[in-house]
Amino acid sequence: MKIALPKTSAWRIDTCFVCHKHLTDAVTFPEDGVSFCKTCFHTVPCSSCFLPCGPKHRKLTDGRIICNVCHSIALITPRQLVPMYELTIKFFKRKLKMKLKEHPGLKVVDTRYLQSLGCPPGTWGLYLRKPGEETIYILNGIPSDQSLITLAHELTHYWQRLNCPPRQSLELVEGFATWVAYKLASHKNLERAKLGMRRNIAEPYYTGLRTMLALEQNLKVKGVVKLAKQALSL
C-alpha cells in the first residue's frame, strides 16, 4: 500500500507553507522543513500536525480543526483502514516475526466516541477487549501516516495480550508498542510520523521509546521482541 503523504519536495523554507507567499521575515520549523509568514503563524494550530492552519482550515463534526494539508490525506472512512491493516499485519509477521492467528475488529470514530469509552482528550487510538469482542478504535480526521502508526500501536497491544506475561510495567507495554509503530514508520519512510513520535514527551511513551531504541542497538530487533515477550519491566 502506498501511504498518501504531502509532497515534501514541494515545500520551501523561503515560502510560507500556507499562503505560499515569498518570505522575508519568517517563522521556521527546521525539523519539519517548513516556514510561515507572521500572519499565518498566528492562526489556530492543526489538531493533527500541530502546525499553524492559516486562515483556511477544516472543522470536523466533533469540533476539531485540521489544516488543509492534513485533511487532504486524512482518514475519514473505515474503508481506508483496510489496506493499512493488511500492511501492518504483514509487517508484524515478516519483519518482526510477530504472528497473529486472529485479528481484532476495526472502527473509525470521533473524539466524542473515544471519550465515551473513557479516553482522555488527545487520544488517537484504543484497543479494547469486551466479552466476545475485541476492537481497535482509530480516530477519524488524522493523516494517513498517523493512522497507520496508531493502528500498529494498538495492534501491538492486542499481540501483547496474547504473547506477553500479565502485569508488565506500563513503560514496557507502551514503550514496546510505540517502538513497533516507530519501526513500521521507518520501514515505510514516514519521516513526519517518526518526528511526531520523537516529539511526544508524554510518559511513559517518551522514555519507553528511547529505552527500546537503545536496547535495539545491542539486542537487535529479534532480541527486543523476545524481551517484550518475557520481561516484566525495563
C-alpha positions as CSV (number, residue, x, y, z in Angstrom):
1,M,0.0,0.0,0.0
2,K,1.2,3.5,-0.8
3,I,0.6,5.9,2.0
4,A,-0.6,9.3,0.8
5,L,1.7,12.0,2.1
6,P,2.3,15.6,1.3
7,K,5.0,16.0,-1.4
8,T,7.8,17.3,0.7
9,S,9.9,18.1,-2.3
10,A,7.5,21.0,-3.0
11,W,8.0,22.5,0.5
12,R,10.3,25.5,0.6
13,I,11.8,27.3,3.6
14,D,11.7,30.7,1.8
15,T,7.9,30.3,1.1
16,C,5.0,30.3,3.5
17,F,3.7,26.8,4.0
18,V,0.1,28.0,4.0
19,C,-0.3,31.1,1.8
20,H,2.8,30.4,-0.4
21,K,4.0,34.0,-0.3
22,H,7.7,34.6,-0.6
23,L,9.2,35.2,2.9
24,T,11.5,38.0,4.1
25,D,10.6,37.6,7.8
26,A,9.7,34.0,8.6
27,V,9.0,31.7,11.5
28,T,10.7,28.4,10.6
29,F,10.3,24.9,11.8
30,P,13.6,23.3,10.8
31,E,12.7,19.7,11.6
32,D,9.5,19.9,9.5
33,G,11.3,21.8,6.8
34,V,8.6,24.5,6.6
35,S,8.2,28.2,7.3
36,F,5.3,30.5,7.9
37,C,4.7,34.2,7.4
38,K,3.8,36.1,10.6
39,T,0.2,36.3,9.7
40,C,-0.3,32.5,9.1
41,F,1.9,31.7,12.1
42,H,-0.5,33.4,14.5
43,T,-3.5,31.2,13.4
44,V,-5.1,28.3,15.1
45,P,-2.9,25.1,15.3
46,C,-3.9,22.0,13.5
47,S,-5.2,19.3,15.9
48,S,-3.3,16.6,13.8
49,C,0.1,18.1,12.9
50,F,0.1,20.9,15.5
51,L,1.4,23.4,12.9
52,P,-0.5,26.6,12.2
53,C,-3.5,26.1,10.0
54,G,-3.5,29.5,8.3
55,P,-6.7,31.5,7.6
56,K,-8.3,28.5,5.8
57,H,-8.9,25.2,7.5
58,R,-11.4,22.4,8.0
59,K,-13.6,21.8,11.0
60,L,-14.7,18.3,11.8
61,T,-18.1,17.3,13.3
62,D,-16.6,16.9,16.8
63,G,-15.1,20.4,16.7
64,R,-11.5,19.6,15.8
65,I,-9.8,21.9,13.4
66,I,-7.3,20.5,10.9
67,C,-5.2,22.1,8.3
68,N,-5.8,21.6,4.6
69,V,-2.7,19.5,4.2
70,C,-3.7,17.1,6.9
71,H,-7.3,17.0,5.6
72,S,-6.0,16.1,2.1
73,I,-4.5,12.8,3.5
74,A,-6.9,12.3,6.4
75,L,-8.6,9.1,7.5
76,I,-12.3,9.7,7.0
77,T,-13.9,6.3,6.3
78,P,-13.4,2.7,7.7
79,R,-12.7,1.6,4.1
80,Q,-9.4,3.5,4.1
81,L,-8.2,1.4,7.0
82,V,-8.4,-2.0,5.2
83,P,-5.1,-1.7,3.2
84,M,-3.4,-0.2,6.2
85,Y,-4.5,-3.2,8.4
86,E,-3.2,-5.7,5.8
87,L,0.1,-3.9,5.6
88,T,0.5,-3.8,9.3
89,I,-0.2,-7.5,9.8
90,K,2.3,-8.4,7.1
91,F,4.9,-6.1,8.7
92,F,4.3,-7.8,12.1
93,K,4.8,-11.3,10.5
94,R,7.6,-10.6,8.1
95,K,9.8,-8.0,9.7
96,L,9.2,-8.6,13.4
97,K,8.2,-12.3,13.4
98,M,5.1,-11.3,15.5
99,K,2.4,-13.7,14.1
100,L,-1.3,-13.3,14.7
101,K,-3.8,-16.1,14.0
102,E,-6.8,-13.8,14.5
103,H,-7.3,-10.1,14.3
104,P,-9.5,-7.7,16.3
105,G,-12.2,-5.7,14.6
106,L,-11.6,-2.1,13.4
107,K,-13.8,1.0,13.9
108,V,-13.2,4.7,12.9
109,V,-14.7,7.0,15.4
110,D,-14.6,10.7,16.5
111,T,-13.3,12.2,19.8
112,R,-16.7,12.1,21.4
113,Y,-16.9,8.3,21.0
114,L,-13.4,7.8,22.3
115,Q,-14.2,9.9,25.3
116,S,-17.3,7.9,26.0
117,L,-15.0,4.9,26.3
118,G,-13.0,6.7,29.0
119,C,-10.2,8.1,26.8
120,P,-8.7,11.4,27.6
121,P,-8.6,14.3,25.1
122,G,-5.9,13.9,22.5
123,T,-6.3,10.1,22.2
124,W,-5.9,8.8,18.6
125,G,-6.5,5.1,19.1
126,L,-7.6,2.5,21.6
127,Y,-7.6,-1.3,21.8
128,L,-10.5,-2.6,23.9
129,R,-11.4,-6.1,24.9
130,K,-15.0,-6.9,25.9
131,P,-16.7,-10.2,26.4
132,G,-16.8,-11.9,23.0
133,E,-15.4,-8.8,21.2
134,E,-12.0,-7.2,20.7
135,T,-11.8,-4.0,18.8
136,I,-9.3,-1.3,17.7
137,Y,-10.7,2.2,17.5
138,I,-8.9,4.8,15.3
139,L,-9.7,8.5,15.4
140,N,-11.0,9.9,12.2
141,G,-9.6,13.0,10.6
142,I,-5.9,12.3,11.4
143,P,-3.4,11.9,8.5
144,S,-3.0,8.5,6.9
145,D,0.6,8.2,8.2
146,Q,-0.6,8.9,11.7
147,S,-3.5,6.5,11.2
148,L,-1.0,3.7,10.2
149,I,1.3,4.1,13.2
150,T,-1.7,4.4,15.6
151,L,-3.1,1.2,14.1
152,A,0.3,-0.5,14.6
153,H,0.5,0.7,18.2
154,E,-3.0,-0.6,19.1
155,L,-2.5,-3.9,17.3
156,T,0.7,-4.4,19.3
157,H,-1.4,-4.2,22.5
158,Y,-3.6,-7.0,21.1
159,W,-0.5,-9.0,20.4
160,Q,0.8,-8.3,23.9
161,R,-2.3,-9.7,25.4
162,L,-1.7,-13.0,23.6
163,N,2.0,-13.3,23.9
164,C,3.3,-11.4,27.0
165,P,3.2,-12.0,30.7
166,P,0.5,-10.2,32.7
167,R,1.3,-7.2,34.9
168,Q,4.1,-5.9,32.8
169,S,5.2,-2.3,33.6
170,L,3.4,0.5,31.8
171,E,6.7,1.7,30.5
172,L,7.4,-1.7,28.9
173,V,3.9,-2.1,27.5
174,E,3.7,1.4,26.0
175,G,7.3,1.6,25.1
176,F,7.2,-1.6,23.1
177,A,4.0,-0.6,21.3
178,T,5.5,2.8,20.4
179,W,8.7,1.1,19.2
180,V,6.7,-1.2,16.9
181,A,4.9,1.7,15.4
182,Y,8.2,3.5,15.0
183,K,9.8,0.6,13.2
184,L,6.8,0.5,10.8
185,A,7.2,4.2,10.2
186,S,10.9,3.7,9.5
187,H,10.1,0.8,7.1
188,K,7.6,3.0,5.1
189,N,9.9,6.1,5.3
190,L,7.2,8.1,7.2
191,E,9.6,10.7,8.5
192,R,6.8,13.1,9.6
193,A,5.2,10.3,11.7
194,K,8.6,9.4,13.2
195,L,9.2,13.1,14.1
196,G,5.8,13.2,15.8
197,M,6.7,10.2,18.0
198,R,10.1,11.6,18.9
199,R,8.4,14.9,19.9
200,N,5.8,13.2,22.1
201,I,7.1,13.9,25.6
202,A,4.2,12.3,27.4
203,E,5.1,9.4,29.6
204,P,5.6,6.5,29.5
205,Y,5.8,6.8,25.7
206,Y,8.8,9.2,25.7
207,T,11.0,7.1,28.0
208,G,9.7,3.8,26.7
209,L,10.5,4.5,23.1
210,R,14.0,5.8,23.8
211,T,14.7,2.8,26.1
212,M,13.6,0.4,23.3
213,L,15.6,2.1,20.7
214,A,18.7,2.0,22.9
215,L,18.1,-1.7,23.6
216,E,17.8,-2.4,19.9
217,Q,21.4,-1.3,19.4
218,N,22.6,-4.3,21.3
219,L,19.7,-6.8,21.2
220,K,18.7,-6.1,17.6
221,V,15.0,-6.5,16.5
222,K,14.7,-10.1,17.4
223,G,16.1,-9.5,20.9
224,V,13.7,-6.6,21.6
225,V,10.7,-8.7,20.6
226,K,12.0,-11.6,22.8
227,L,12.4,-9.2,25.8
228,A,8.9,-7.9,25.3
229,K,7.6,-11.4,25.5
230,Q,9.4,-12.3,28.7
231,A,10.3,-9.3,30.8
232,L,8.1,-7.6,33.4
233,S,9.8,-4.2,33.3
234,L,12.5,-2.3,31.6
